[in-house]
Amino acid sequence: MTETITGRVEDPDAARESGRQKISWARQHMPILASLREEFRGERPLEGETVGMAMHVEAKTAVLTETLAEAGAEVAITGCNPLSTHDDVSVALDAHPSITSYAERGVDDDEYYEAMEAVIAHEPTITVDDGGDLVFRIHEEHPELIEGIVGGCEETTTGVHRLRAMAEDGALEYPMFAVNDTPMKRLFDNVHGTGEAALSNISMTTNLSFAGKTVVVAGYGYCGRGVAKKAAGQNANVVVTEVDPRRALEAHMEGYEVLPMAEAAAEGDIFVTTTGNRDVITQEHFRRMDDGVVLSNAGHFDVEINLDQLDDMAEAREEVRDGVEAFELPDGRRINVLAEGRLVNLASPIAMGHPVEVMDQSFGIQAVCARELVANTDPYEAGVHDVPDELDREVAEVKLDAEGIEVDELSDAQRDYMDSWDHGT
């Protein structure tokens, strides 16, 4: 089995102290998980379960991980992106008696999958994934473990897309909750989390302003809407590219210019991809770009910007700032790529991920879904399942209570009216 993170850092005591400080700060601003943790301590709903996790291992994720451990689970965790792990947080998690962490920043592909294999070696009964790599690895390499898995949760758009494709092919052999698709995730994490985190990390990495610049947002799903909205709020001119006619029309009706990427490439100063697809920006577009443009990805995998084609076109490449690599083309133009084309809000050297309060909501959904999988196994057959609405509402109610916000309740007459079909003019 791969050695845990603690044995691979130079000063584990200092790393542990630093990691605990980050986790403590996040805990203070995550009231949903605090409420669930108090419930879980008493009820121990995951007693006897082993949770295998492949996530972005930073402070907010650590609060979720420790919450699952408080629920009685043994937890093994690794990263879902080679550049998103905070090693000090990983060491702090590894010190927990019920948690084993293999996550390390900067690993190569072989090391990335070795760590995932180490998590799988714990024989998880529940999987919690971001991007789908853990689920697919189990199905492809360890099908003998599937019978013992009660189910899993998938955090992000890309992972849900992959799982649905897998289910359509009849290849998904245990139930998975599409956490990404529930309102408490899409309406807050995808819009506000991705929007704020992507732009703040672009700004901090480059030390550039958005005001007066043209920001090209590729994709107008929930993440793209958030990026476009936040960029416009910082006085940028926003251009949206899309392949879906309804989303393109929605962007148009929101006041954004909508163009094909081939045209947007000649106008943009800063590009943010949010599609979850590959080859969104390619050599065709690099040829049209101005000197000094900034390219970033807020999708999941590093395939949205075709860096192999850019590398083939470039005469030279160099790191011009921490987290910024400039590709110099034969005509002298420079194209700057952030975070090696990986998630800019998590993979850039100074990235902190989504805001704490936003992730509290998403991770609250993850926690109640894990509880649901153990408590109610019968309703869930192999395949992708929507998060039950009552769980989504539960998390929303906890958040409102923590914010001191009260809402109205339907009267009996109103409820009867809404449930009836025979009320006419």
Protein Blocks (a to p, Z undefined) as FASTA:
>chain_A
ZZdfklmcfblmlmmmmmmmmmmmmmmmmmklmmmmmmmmmnommgoiacdddddddfkl
mmmmmmmmmnopacddddfbfklpcfklmmmmmmpmkbccfbdehiafklmmmmmmmmmm
nopabdcdehjlmmmmmmmmmmmlmmmpgbdcdfbfklmmmmmmmmmnopacbdcddfkl
pmklmmmmmmmmmmmmmmmmmmmmnopafehpacddehjafklmmmmmmmmmnopacddd
dfbfklmmmmmmnopacddfklmmmmpmbdcdfkhpahkbcfklmmmpcehiacddfbfb
dclbcfklmmmmpmbdcdfbghiacdddfkopacddehhhpafklmpmkbgbjafklmmm
mmmmmmmmmmmmmmmmmlpccddddddfklmmmmmmmmmmmnopacddddfklmmmmmpc
kbcZZ
